[in-house]
Amino acid sequence: MKNIVFVAHCILNTASKVDMYTQNEIDREEALRKQFVRKSLENSIQLIQLPCPEFTLYGCRRWGHVSNQFDNVFFRNHCKVILAPLIDQLKEYLSDPERFQVLGFVGIDGSPSCGVDYTCYGEWFGSFEGRENLDQTLKTASLGKGSGVMMSVLKQMLNDAGLDNLPVTALFADEPQKCLNLLD
């Protein structure tokens, strides 16, 4: 039997990320990412890469965003469009339980799109150029409880398809066992 995990795009492709963290945070997340991928390979777990809605909308030269900016009908619809083929793949694997077992989904906590339990919030909007009190605006960014927009859409799509029994967990350096337990 083949075990399968669907993973956030940047777990397999960090080139798609916007770097907005301290070097210490980047190093901790990178170490956990490598540990997760290594354990997946050692356990012969197949990894299916979810699309990155930020990259597919804004490309590699985008600014960092917060989930408040993405929580709109347009971004949610984009997420539905790019997730639909993955939901079909999921259904196909689940239709053959003798050959495949889907273990769940892994997001990236802190992401405005792929956060599972934590996402980033802030009062960011408009142009930063020439803005008075830009430092005040930037200081509104914070990590808080909640799902990123794409993970929220994914959970709803799983629920609508009657597949909400599948675990959705996150890669999060402060709680490394969350995602690693999925691979046991």
TORFI-238557 format. One record per residue: residue number from 1; residue in one letter; y, x, z of N, C-alpha, C in turn. Coordinates in Angstrom, 3 decimals. Each point is the difference from the previous one (the first is absolute). Example, Ala and Ser with C-alpha at 12.3 -4.5 7.8 and 13.67 -1.06 7.14 Angstrom:
BEGIN
+-----+----+----------+----------+----------+----------+----------+----------+----------+----------+----------+
|   i | aa |     n.py |     n.px |     n.pz |    ca.py |    ca.px |    ca.pz |     c.py |     c.px |     c.pz |
+-----+----+----------+----------+----------+----------+----------+----------+----------+----------+----------+
|   1 |  A |   -5.690 |   13.190 |    7.800 |    1.190 |   -0.890 |    0.000 |    1.200 |    0.900 |    0.000 |
|   2 |  S |    1.050 |   -0.350 |   -0.720 |    1.190 |    0.820 |    0.060 |    1.090 |   -0.770 |    0.730 |
+-----+----+----------+----------+----------+----------+----------+----------+----------+----------+----------+
END
This chain:
BEGIN
+-----+----+----------+----------+----------+----------+----------+----------+----------+----------+----------+
|   i | aa |     n.py |     n.px |     n.pz |    ca.py |    ca.px |    ca.pz |     c.py |     c.px |     c.pz |
+-----+----+----------+----------+----------+----------+----------+----------+----------+----------+----------+
|   1 |  M |   -1.186 |    0.851 |    0.000 |    1.186 |   -0.851 |    0.000 |    1.245 |    0.893 |    0.000 |
|   2 |  K |    0.980 |   -0.405 |   -0.774 |    1.281 |    0.711 |   -0.058 |    1.004 |   -0.700 |    0.919 |
|   3 |  N |    0.620 |    0.797 |    0.879 |    1.062 |   -0.505 |    0.862 |    1.337 |    0.289 |   -0.652 |
|   4 |  I |    0.895 |   -0.982 |    0.078 |    1.286 |    0.066 |   -0.701 |    1.136 |   -0.296 |    0.966 |
|   5 |  V |    1.087 |    0.776 |   -0.119 |    1.234 |   -0.259 |    0.745 |    1.154 |    0.014 |   -0.996 |
|   6 |  F |    0.851 |   -0.992 |    0.081 |    1.233 |   -0.056 |   -0.793 |    1.091 |    0.690 |    0.819 |
|   7 |  V |    0.717 |    0.945 |   -0.613 |    0.986 |    0.790 |    0.744 |    1.381 |   -0.073 |   -0.643 |
|   8 |  A |    1.007 |    0.126 |    0.851 |    1.382 |    0.078 |   -0.481 |    0.111 |    1.142 |   -0.999 |
|   9 |  H |    0.814 |   -0.204 |   -0.997 |    0.152 |    0.943 |   -1.099 |    0.252 |    1.429 |    0.478 |
|  10 |  C |    0.901 |    0.163 |    0.963 |    0.418 |    1.348 |    0.389 |   -1.012 |    0.729 |    0.867 |
|  11 |  I |   -1.085 |   -0.650 |    0.403 |   -1.072 |    0.725 |    0.683 |   -0.652 |    0.971 |   -0.981 |
|  12 |  L |   -0.093 |   -0.402 |   -1.261 |   -0.601 |    0.861 |   -1.016 |    1.039 |    0.711 |   -0.859 |
|  13 |  N |    1.244 |   -0.451 |    0.046 |    1.042 |    0.580 |   -0.845 |    1.313 |    0.071 |    0.770 |
|  14 |  T |    0.185 |    1.070 |    0.747 |    1.233 |    0.124 |    0.791 |    1.225 |    0.262 |   -0.864 |
|  15 |  A |   -0.202 |    0.309 |   -1.277 |    1.146 |    0.196 |   -0.898 |    0.798 |   -1.289 |   -0.175 |
|  16 |  S |   -0.605 |   -1.138 |    0.307 |    0.685 |   -1.284 |   -0.165 |    0.904 |   -0.343 |    1.179 |
|  17 |  K |   -0.078 |    0.764 |    1.084 |    0.741 |   -0.321 |    1.220 |    1.464 |    0.419 |   -0.063 |
|  18 |  V |    0.812 |   -0.691 |    0.754 |    1.368 |    0.427 |    0.284 |   -0.075 |    0.717 |    1.340 |
|  19 |  D |    0.385 |    1.257 |    0.037 |   -0.027 |    0.752 |    1.253 |    1.245 |   -0.328 |    0.806 |
|  20 |  M |   -0.221 |   -0.587 |    1.166 |    1.125 |   -0.389 |    0.846 |   -0.242 |    0.339 |    1.456 |
|  21 |  Y |   -0.962 |    0.831 |    0.269 |   -0.396 |    0.251 |    1.372 |    0.363 |    1.417 |    0.400 |
|  22 |  T |   -0.198 |    0.299 |    1.269 |    0.155 |    1.368 |    0.452 |   -1.219 |    0.786 |   -0.470 |
|  23 |  Q |    0.116 |    1.302 |   -0.060 |   -1.127 |    0.824 |   -0.448 |   -1.211 |   -0.198 |    0.905 |
|  24 |  N |    0.223 |   -0.155 |    1.291 |   -1.095 |   -0.233 |    0.936 |   -0.752 |   -1.290 |   -0.348 |
|  25 |  E |    0.737 |   -1.072 |   -0.302 |   -0.639 |   -1.269 |   -0.374 |   -0.760 |    0.137 |   -1.309 |
|  26 |  I |    0.581 |    0.697 |   -0.964 |   -0.670 |    0.222 |   -1.286 |   -1.301 |    0.769 |    0.221 |
|  27 |  D |    0.047 |    1.043 |    0.812 |   -1.186 |    0.825 |    0.258 |   -1.099 |   -0.810 |    0.693 |
|  28 |  R |    0.373 |   -0.835 |    0.967 |   -0.988 |   -0.818 |    0.719 |   -0.637 |   -1.018 |   -0.936 |
|  29 |  E |    0.806 |   -0.668 |   -0.827 |   -0.558 |   -0.967 |   -0.934 |   -0.887 |    0.689 |   -1.035 |
|  30 |  E |    0.423 |    1.159 |   -0.480 |   -0.782 |    0.741 |   -0.992 |   -1.349 |    0.438 |    0.570 |
|  31 |  A |   -0.019 |    0.457 |    1.242 |   -1.259 |    0.402 |    0.640 |   -0.941 |   -1.199 |    0.129 |
|  32 |  L |    0.531 |   -1.139 |    0.393 |   -0.833 |   -1.199 |    0.128 |   -0.472 |   -0.487 |   -1.368 |
|  33 |  R |    0.867 |    0.059 |   -0.995 |   -0.391 |   -0.391 |   -1.359 |   -1.170 |    0.853 |   -0.480 |
|  34 |  K |    0.100 |    1.295 |    0.190 |   -1.088 |    0.901 |   -0.412 |   -1.278 |   -0.279 |    0.779 |
|  35 |  Q |    0.124 |   -0.254 |    1.286 |   -1.166 |   -0.313 |    0.823 |   -0.666 |   -1.295 |   -0.493 |
|  36 |  F |    0.813 |   -0.996 |   -0.315 |   -0.531 |   -1.274 |   -0.498 |   -0.722 |    0.183 |   -1.338 |
|  37 |  V |    0.622 |    0.703 |   -0.930 |   -0.614 |    0.206 |   -1.319 |   -1.268 |    0.840 |    0.138 |
|  38 |  R |    0.054 |    1.035 |    0.796 |   -1.174 |    0.861 |    0.211 |   -1.162 |   -0.807 |    0.582 |
|  39 |  K |    0.284 |   -0.809 |    1.016 |   -1.057 |   -0.810 |    0.625 |   -0.544 |   -1.030 |   -0.994 |
|  40 |  S |    0.867 |   -0.562 |   -0.825 |   -0.455 |   -0.937 |   -1.034 |   -0.978 |    0.679 |   -0.943 |
|  41 |  L |    0.350 |    1.183 |   -0.463 |   -0.869 |    0.738 |   -0.920 |   -1.302 |    0.405 |    0.675 |
|  42 |  E |    0.081 |    0.480 |    1.230 |   -1.207 |    0.390 |    0.733 |   -0.944 |   -1.171 |    0.204 |
|  43 |  N |    0.544 |   -1.196 |    0.173 |   -0.807 |   -1.200 |    0.217 |   -0.295 |   -0.756 |   -1.290 |
|  44 |  S |    0.296 |    0.621 |   -1.137 |   -0.245 |   -0.593 |   -1.325 |    0.645 |   -1.372 |   -0.154 |
|  45 |  I |    1.194 |   -0.143 |    0.537 |    0.742 |   -1.260 |   -0.114 |    0.883 |    0.079 |   -1.235 |
|  46 |  Q |   -0.082 |   -1.031 |   -0.814 |    0.791 |   -0.085 |   -1.220 |    1.403 |   -0.493 |    0.365 |
|  47 |  L |    1.020 |    0.634 |   -0.550 |    1.387 |   -0.369 |    0.289 |    0.635 |   -0.610 |   -1.238 |
|  48 |  I |    0.544 |   -1.183 |    0.163 |    0.720 |   -0.671 |   -1.088 |    1.471 |   -0.010 |    0.374 |
|  49 |  Q |    0.816 |    0.542 |   -0.898 |    1.426 |    0.178 |    0.253 |    0.777 |   -1.273 |   -0.331 |
|  50 |  L |    0.719 |   -0.500 |    0.994 |    0.915 |   -1.113 |   -0.231 |    1.214 |    0.509 |   -0.776 |
|  51 |  P |    0.673 |   -0.861 |   -0.737 |    1.226 |    0.424 |   -0.689 |    1.141 |    0.159 |    1.005 |
|  52 |  C |    0.989 |    0.785 |   -0.369 |    1.204 |    0.161 |    0.825 |    1.101 |   -0.857 |   -0.609 |
|  53 |  P |    0.384 |   -1.086 |    0.666 |    1.017 |   -0.880 |   -0.582 |    1.374 |    0.655 |   -0.106 |
|  54 |  E |    0.303 |    0.903 |    0.899 |    1.294 |    0.686 |   -0.059 |    0.059 |    0.912 |   -1.222 |
|  55 |  F |   -1.073 |    0.753 |   -0.224 |   -0.038 |    0.908 |   -1.149 |    0.002 |   -0.786 |   -1.302 |
|  56 |  T |   -0.770 |   -1.102 |   -0.059 |   -0.087 |   -0.764 |   -1.248 |    1.274 |   -0.780 |   -0.302 |
|  57 |  L |    0.858 |   -0.185 |    0.982 |    1.303 |   -0.635 |   -0.254 |    1.121 |    1.004 |   -0.186 |
|  58 |  Y |    0.001 |    1.038 |    0.838 |    1.166 |    0.881 |    0.062 |   -0.263 |    1.440 |   -0.431 |
|  59 |  G |   -1.258 |    0.376 |   -0.199 |   -0.315 |    1.342 |   -0.454 |    0.107 |    1.054 |    1.085 |
|  60 |  C |   -0.007 |    1.245 |   -0.430 |   -0.065 |    1.116 |    0.951 |    1.370 |    0.437 |    0.527 |
|  61 |  R |    1.072 |   -0.499 |   -0.566 |    1.338 |    0.423 |    0.458 |    0.672 |   -1.041 |    0.876 |
|  62 |  R |   -0.787 |   -0.844 |    0.608 |    0.567 |   -1.082 |    0.806 |    0.473 |    0.512 |    1.362 |
|  63 |  W |    0.882 |   -0.763 |    0.586 |    0.446 |    0.242 |    1.362 |   -1.038 |   -0.557 |    0.953 |
|  64 |  G |    0.070 |    0.431 |    1.234 |   -0.812 |   -0.623 |    1.030 |    0.513 |   -1.407 |    0.259 |
|  65 |  H |   -0.902 |   -0.904 |    0.298 |    0.350 |   -1.390 |    0.265 |   -0.577 |   -0.444 |    1.339 |
|  66 |  V |    0.400 |   -1.156 |    0.430 |   -0.565 |   -0.640 |    1.183 |   -0.597 |   -1.338 |   -0.428 |
|  67 |  S |   -0.910 |   -0.518 |    0.815 |   -0.718 |   -1.210 |   -0.405 |    0.931 |   -1.196 |   -0.181 |
|  68 |  N |    1.116 |   -0.050 |    0.728 |    0.947 |   -1.109 |   -0.168 |    0.471 |   -0.103 |   -1.456 |
|  69 |  Q |    0.168 |    1.162 |   -0.644 |    0.458 |   -0.001 |   -1.399 |   -1.054 |   -0.575 |   -0.934 |
|  70 |  F |   -1.278 |    0.261 |    0.301 |   -1.082 |   -0.444 |   -0.871 |   -0.449 |   -1.429 |    0.297 |
|  71 |  D |    0.412 |   -0.541 |    1.110 |   -0.470 |   -1.338 |    0.378 |    0.801 |   -1.062 |   -0.741 |
|  72 |  N |   -0.305 |   -0.090 |   -1.299 |    0.648 |   -0.993 |   -0.850 |   -1.023 |   -0.499 |   -1.030 |
|  73 |  V |    0.283 |   -1.097 |   -0.618 |   -0.949 |   -0.629 |   -0.912 |   -0.354 |    0.904 |   -1.185 |
|  74 |  F |    0.930 |    0.790 |   -0.473 |   -0.252 |    0.852 |   -1.166 |   -0.989 |    1.121 |    0.323 |
|  75 |  F |    0.224 |    0.680 |    1.124 |   -0.901 |    1.082 |    0.387 |   -1.373 |   -0.565 |    0.357 |
|  76 |  R |   -0.030 |   -1.126 |    0.706 |   -1.283 |   -0.630 |    0.349 |   -0.767 |   -0.397 |   -1.268 |
|  77 |  N |    0.682 |   -0.542 |   -0.988 |   -0.680 |   -0.360 |   -1.252 |   -0.525 |    1.236 |   -0.719 |
|  78 |  H |    0.770 |    1.090 |    0.024 |   -0.474 |    1.249 |   -0.602 |   -1.290 |    0.451 |    0.696 |
|  79 |  C |   -0.023 |   -0.083 |    1.320 |   -1.202 |    0.380 |    0.752 |   -1.193 |   -0.871 |   -0.403 |
|  80 |  K |    0.219 |   -1.294 |   -0.141 |   -1.090 |   -0.897 |   -0.412 |   -0.546 |    0.389 |   -1.369 |
|  81 |  V |    0.888 |    0.317 |   -0.915 |   -0.419 |    0.359 |   -1.365 |   -0.838 |    1.272 |    0.016 |
|  82 |  I |    0.449 |    1.025 |    0.711 |   -0.741 |    1.261 |   -0.023 |   -1.248 |   -0.030 |    0.877 |
|  83 |  L |   -0.063 |   -0.909 |    0.969 |   -1.197 |   -0.122 |    0.840 |   -1.075 |   -0.896 |   -0.618 |
|  84 |  A |    0.375 |   -0.891 |   -0.895 |   -0.972 |   -0.954 |   -0.556 |   -1.240 |    0.684 |   -0.588 |
|  85 |  P |    0.134 |    1.066 |   -0.806 |   -1.203 |    0.654 |   -0.514 |   -0.864 |    0.618 |    1.104 |
|  86 |  L |    0.627 |    0.446 |    1.101 |   -0.760 |    0.567 |    1.106 |   -0.778 |   -1.081 |    0.734 |
|  87 |  I |    0.580 |   -1.168 |    0.127 |   -0.710 |   -1.127 |    0.619 |   -1.204 |   -0.373 |   -0.865 |
|  88 |  D |    0.164 |    0.025 |   -1.327 |   -1.134 |   -0.264 |   -0.894 |   -1.085 |    1.059 |    0.161 |
|  89 |  Q |    0.389 |    1.278 |    0.089 |   -0.987 |    1.060 |    0.232 |   -0.729 |   -0.230 |    1.313 |
|  90 |  L |    0.751 |   -0.324 |    1.026 |   -0.580 |   -0.272 |    1.304 |   -1.044 |   -1.106 |   -0.095 |
|  91 |  K |    0.352 |   -1.094 |   -0.642 |   -0.927 |   -1.124 |   -0.142 |   -1.264 |    0.419 |   -0.749 |
|  92 |  E |    0.172 |    0.834 |   -1.017 |   -1.158 |    0.462 |   -0.766 |   -0.928 |    0.840 |    0.866 |
|  93 |  Y |    0.541 |    0.921 |    0.773 |   -0.851 |    0.792 |    0.892 |   -0.691 |   -0.887 |    1.028 |
|  94 |  L |    0.736 |   -0.943 |    0.558 |   -0.584 |   -0.886 |    1.007 |   -1.070 |   -0.923 |   -0.583 |
|  95 |  S |    0.023 |   -0.213 |   -1.310 |   -0.992 |   -0.879 |   -0.633 |   -1.381 |    0.653 |   -0.084 |
|  96 |  D |   -0.090 |    1.293 |    0.299 |   -1.274 |    0.719 |   -0.067 |   -0.240 |    0.733 |    1.324 |
|  97 |  P |   -0.279 |   -0.764 |    1.077 |   -0.132 |    0.612 |    1.328 |   -1.228 |    0.904 |    0.155 |
|  98 |  E |   -0.917 |   -0.073 |   -0.927 |   -1.160 |    0.892 |    0.045 |    0.396 |    1.435 |   -0.374 |
|  99 |  R |    1.056 |    0.127 |   -0.801 |    0.421 |    1.315 |   -0.487 |    1.273 |    0.512 |    0.656 |
| 100 |  F |    0.886 |   -0.936 |    0.446 |    1.318 |    0.417 |    0.473 |    0.350 |   -0.648 |    1.332 |
| 101 |  Q |    0.664 |    0.784 |    0.828 |    0.581 |   -0.521 |    1.234 |    1.455 |    0.451 |    0.062 |
| 102 |  V |    0.904 |   -0.958 |    0.062 |    1.422 |    0.321 |    0.121 |    0.317 |    0.082 |    1.490 |
| 103 |  L |    0.446 |    1.181 |    0.418 |    0.274 |    0.238 |    1.415 |    1.379 |   -0.484 |    0.422 |
| 104 |  G |    0.932 |   -0.099 |   -0.962 |    1.330 |   -0.489 |    0.329 |    1.095 |    0.718 |   -0.754 |
| 105 |  F |    1.197 |   -0.082 |    0.573 |    1.223 |    0.525 |   -0.611 |    0.694 |    0.927 |    0.993 |
| 106 |  V |    0.650 |    1.043 |   -0.526 |    0.761 |    0.915 |    0.845 |    1.396 |    0.141 |   -0.591 |
| 107 |  G |    0.995 |   -0.337 |    0.813 |    1.398 |    0.161 |   -0.386 |    0.592 |    1.218 |    0.692 |
| 108 |  I |    1.316 |    0.100 |   -0.026 |    0.733 |    1.109 |    0.632 |    1.050 |   -0.606 |    0.933 |
| 109 |  D |   -0.264 |    0.063 |    1.279 |    0.982 |   -0.562 |    0.930 |    1.320 |    0.747 |   -0.097 |
| 110 |  G |    1.074 |   -0.765 |    0.061 |    1.353 |    0.525 |   -0.158 |    0.570 |   -0.286 |   -1.374 |
| 111 |  S |   -0.880 |   -0.221 |   -0.967 |    0.449 |   -0.265 |   -1.366 |    0.623 |   -1.389 |   -0.106 |
| 112 |  P |    1.093 |   -0.133 |   -0.784 |    0.579 |   -1.327 |   -0.211 |   -0.888 |   -0.884 |   -0.866 |
| 113 |  S |   -0.926 |    0.605 |   -0.722 |   -0.925 |   -0.763 |   -0.846 |   -1.400 |   -0.069 |    0.603 |
| 114 |  C |   -0.527 |    1.137 |    0.442 |   -1.410 |    0.108 |    0.379 |   -0.250 |    0.090 |    1.486 |
| 115 |  G |    1.021 |   -0.206 |    0.821 |   -0.226 |   -0.050 |    1.439 |   -0.907 |   -1.171 |    0.343 |
| 116 |  V |   -0.893 |    0.196 |    0.950 |   -0.921 |   -1.062 |    0.426 |    0.465 |   -0.589 |    1.321 |
| 117 |  D |    0.164 |    0.844 |    0.997 |    0.442 |   -0.457 |    1.324 |    1.451 |    0.356 |    0.288 |
| 118 |  Y |    0.507 |    1.026 |   -0.716 |    1.377 |    0.458 |    0.180 |    0.643 |    0.204 |   -1.366 |
| 119 |  T |    1.255 |   -0.340 |   -0.083 |    0.770 |    0.232 |   -1.218 |    1.397 |    0.459 |    0.405 |
| 120 |  C |    0.794 |    0.403 |   -0.966 |    1.363 |    0.433 |    0.316 |    0.975 |   -1.133 |   -0.328 |
| 121 |  Y |    0.935 |   -0.183 |    0.879 |    1.032 |   -1.020 |   -0.140 |    1.361 |    0.670 |    0.001 |
| 122 |  G |    0.981 |   -0.672 |   -0.519 |    1.364 |    0.504 |    0.027 |    0.930 |   -0.919 |   -0.747 |
| 123 |  E |    1.263 |    0.213 |    0.177 |    1.033 |   -0.810 |   -0.653 |    0.570 |    0.755 |   -1.190 |
| 124 |  W |   -0.874 |    0.379 |   -0.936 |    0.409 |    0.750 |   -1.181 |    0.197 |   -0.952 |   -1.156 |
| 125 |  F |    1.144 |    0.100 |   -0.647 |    0.264 |   -0.771 |   -1.216 |    1.260 |    0.549 |   -0.634 |
| 126 |  G |    0.166 |   -0.312 |   -1.254 |    1.198 |    0.445 |   -0.707 |   -0.002 |    1.489 |   -0.267 |
| 127 |  S |    1.113 |    0.480 |   -0.472 |    0.152 |    1.409 |   -0.332 |    0.345 |    0.791 |    1.254 |
| 128 |  F |   -0.565 |    1.188 |    0.110 |    0.350 |    0.888 |    1.106 |    1.236 |    0.827 |   -0.338 |
| 129 |  E |    0.308 |    0.087 |   -1.284 |    1.124 |    0.809 |   -0.445 |    1.307 |   -0.559 |    0.564 |
| 130 |  G |    0.738 |    0.862 |    0.663 |    1.305 |   -0.391 |    0.518 |   -0.050 |   -1.002 |    1.139 |
| 131 |  R |   -1.173 |   -0.301 |    0.498 |   -0.121 |   -0.989 |    1.069 |    0.530 |    0.561 |    1.309 |
| 132 |  E |    0.837 |   -0.779 |    0.629 |    0.458 |    0.380 |    1.330 |   -1.148 |   -0.239 |    0.970 |
| 133 |  N |   -0.069 |    0.830 |    1.005 |   -1.039 |   -0.127 |    1.025 |   -1.418 |    0.112 |   -0.565 |
| 134 |  L |   -0.173 |    0.866 |   -0.994 |   -1.337 |    0.197 |   -0.575 |   -0.985 |    0.442 |    1.079 |
| 135 |  D |    0.434 |    0.871 |    0.902 |   -0.893 |    0.441 |    1.075 |   -0.506 |   -1.183 |    0.823 |
| 136 |  Q |    0.874 |   -0.978 |    0.238 |   -0.402 |   -1.196 |    0.757 |   -1.083 |   -0.774 |   -0.754 |
| 137 |  T |    0.163 |   -0.120 |   -1.305 |   -0.986 |   -0.713 |   -0.812 |   -1.341 |    0.717 |    0.056 |
| 138 |  L |    0.023 |    1.312 |   -0.187 |   -1.240 |    0.771 |    0.006 |   -0.696 |   -0.059 |    1.356 |
| 139 |  K |    0.760 |   -0.090 |    1.057 |   -0.580 |   -0.065 |    1.350 |   -0.697 |   -1.333 |    0.271 |
| 140 |  T |    0.222 |   -0.995 |   -0.855 |   -0.680 |   -1.279 |    0.221 |   -1.473 |    0.069 |   -0.380 |
| 141 |  A |   -0.410 |    1.034 |   -0.736 |   -1.406 |    0.132 |   -0.389 |   -0.843 |    0.275 |    1.229 |
| 142 |  S |   -1.061 |   -0.792 |    0.153 |   -0.883 |    0.185 |    1.147 |   -1.403 |   -0.497 |   -0.334 |
| 143 |  L |   -0.958 |    0.523 |    0.732 |   -1.384 |   -0.418 |   -0.132 |   -0.215 |   -1.176 |    0.936 |
| 144 |  G |   -0.606 |   -1.063 |   -0.522 |   -0.241 |   -1.164 |    0.838 |   -1.303 |   -0.685 |   -0.363 |
| 145 |  K |   -0.433 |   -0.881 |    0.876 |   -1.221 |   -0.762 |   -0.225 |    0.162 |   -0.875 |   -1.237 |
| 146 |  G |   -1.052 |   -0.073 |   -0.799 |    0.003 |   -0.838 |   -1.186 |   -0.657 |    0.703 |   -1.162 |
| 147 |  S |   -0.315 |   -0.763 |   -1.010 |   -0.616 |    0.548 |   -1.207 |    1.056 |    0.274 |   -1.050 |
| 148 |  G |   -0.255 |    1.031 |   -0.807 |    0.819 |    0.230 |   -1.170 |   -0.196 |   -1.158 |   -0.973 |
| 149 |  V |    0.878 |   -0.115 |   -0.960 |    0.003 |   -1.164 |   -0.879 |   -1.269 |   -0.088 |   -0.844 |
| 150 |  M |   -0.451 |    1.086 |   -0.613 |   -1.209 |   -0.108 |   -0.820 |   -1.222 |   -0.313 |    0.859 |
| 151 |  M |   -0.100 |    0.584 |    1.179 |   -1.151 |   -0.308 |    0.861 |    0.054 |   -1.456 |    0.456 |
| 152 |  S |    1.185 |   -0.511 |    0.212 |    0.140 |   -1.413 |    0.345 |   -0.494 |   -0.884 |   -1.150 |
| 153 |  V |    0.382 |    0.358 |   -1.216 |   -0.444 |   -0.736 |   -1.185 |   -1.517 |    0.135 |   -0.161 |
| 154 |  L |   -0.527 |    1.204 |    0.191 |   -1.446 |    0.226 |   -0.110 |   -0.752 |   -0.870 |    0.999 |
| 155 |  K |    0.444 |   -0.011 |    1.240 |   -0.668 |   -0.823 |    1.019 |    0.014 |   -1.472 |   -0.398 |
| 156 |  Q |    1.117 |   -0.464 |   -0.558 |    0.075 |   -1.396 |   -0.437 |   -0.952 |   -0.261 |   -1.164 |
| 157 |  M |   -0.080 |    0.942 |   -0.944 |   -0.905 |   -0.153 |   -1.139 |   -1.460 |    0.007 |    0.461 |
| 158 |  L |   -0.324 |    0.851 |    0.976 |   -1.361 |    0.009 |    0.550 |   -0.301 |   -1.322 |    0.688 |
| 159 |  N |    0.964 |   -0.498 |    0.746 |   -0.160 |   -1.289 |    0.671 |   -0.205 |   -1.121 |   -1.024 |
| 160 |  D |    0.825 |   -0.024 |   -1.045 |   -0.102 |   -1.034 |   -1.035 |   -1.347 |    0.036 |   -0.714 |
| 161 |  A |   -0.586 |    1.209 |   -0.109 |   -1.293 |    0.163 |   -0.669 |   -1.172 |   -0.164 |    0.968 |
| 162 |  G |    0.284 |   -0.306 |    1.266 |   -1.054 |   -0.146 |    1.003 |   -0.630 |    1.335 |    0.388 |
| 163 |  L |    0.750 |    1.085 |   -0.150 |   -0.513 |    1.340 |    0.279 |    0.721 |    0.664 |    1.166 |
| 164 |  D |    0.601 |   -0.795 |    0.862 |    0.798 |    0.548 |    1.093 |   -0.855 |    0.554 |    1.142 |
| 165 |  N |   -1.324 |    0.023 |   -0.192 |   -0.874 |    0.612 |    0.994 |   -0.101 |    1.518 |   -0.172 |
| 166 |  L |    0.527 |    0.533 |   -1.099 |   -0.033 |    1.436 |   -0.247 |    1.060 |    0.701 |    0.847 |
| 167 |  P |   -0.361 |    1.109 |    0.641 |    0.986 |    0.711 |    0.823 |    1.122 |    0.613 |   -0.835 |
| 168 |  V |    1.199 |   -0.084 |    0.529 |    1.161 |    0.666 |   -0.577 |    0.572 |    0.856 |    1.130 |
| 169 |  T |   -0.092 |    1.312 |   -0.170 |    0.450 |    0.926 |    1.036 |    0.960 |    1.002 |   -0.628 |
| 170 |  A |    0.458 |    0.957 |    0.793 |    1.030 |    0.906 |   -0.514 |   -0.247 |    1.440 |    0.392 |
| 171 |  L |    0.436 |    0.876 |   -0.859 |    0.114 |    1.418 |    0.303 |    1.287 |    0.133 |    0.809 |
| 172 |  F |   -0.118 |    0.462 |    1.214 |    1.170 |    0.117 |    0.871 |   -0.242 |    1.167 |    0.946 |
| 173 |  A |    0.784 |    1.049 |   -0.150 |   -0.230 |    1.242 |    0.734 |   -0.010 |   -0.198 |    1.514 |
| 174 |  D |    0.705 |   -1.004 |    0.501 |    0.019 |   -0.236 |    1.445 |   -1.276 |   -0.665 |    0.499 |
| 175 |  E |   -0.781 |   -0.582 |   -0.912 |   -1.256 |   -0.664 |    0.351 |   -1.056 |    0.352 |   -1.042 |
| 176 |  P |   -0.445 |    1.261 |   -0.054 |   -0.867 |    0.448 |   -1.095 |   -1.348 |   -0.702 |   -0.068 |
| 177 |  Q |   -0.527 |   -0.457 |    1.101 |   -1.337 |   -0.605 |   -0.037 |   -0.019 |   -1.353 |   -0.702 |
| 178 |  K |    1.159 |   -0.642 |   -0.125 |    0.044 |   -1.314 |   -0.655 |   -0.643 |    0.040 |   -1.372 |
| 179 |  C |    0.408 |    0.919 |   -0.846 |   -0.523 |    0.059 |   -1.348 |   -1.333 |    0.732 |   -0.076 |
| 180 |  L |   -0.207 |    0.975 |    0.863 |   -1.239 |    0.770 |   -0.042 |   -1.203 |   -0.835 |    0.434 |
| 181 |  N |    0.202 |   -0.951 |    0.914 |   -1.097 |   -0.864 |    0.438 |   -0.564 |   -0.850 |   -1.139 |
| 182 |  L |    0.820 |   -0.320 |   -0.966 |   -0.443 |   -0.807 |   -1.135 |   -1.084 |    0.719 |   -0.793 |
| 183 |  L |   -0.024 |    1.323 |    0.076 |   -0.909 |    0.810 |   -0.824 |   -1.345 |    0.253 |    0.671 |
| 184 |  D |   -0.162 |   -0.424 |    1.255 |   -1.267 |    0.239 |    0.703 |   -1.057 |   -1.024 |   -0.365 |
+-----+----+----------+----------+----------+----------+----------+----------+----------+----------+----------+
END
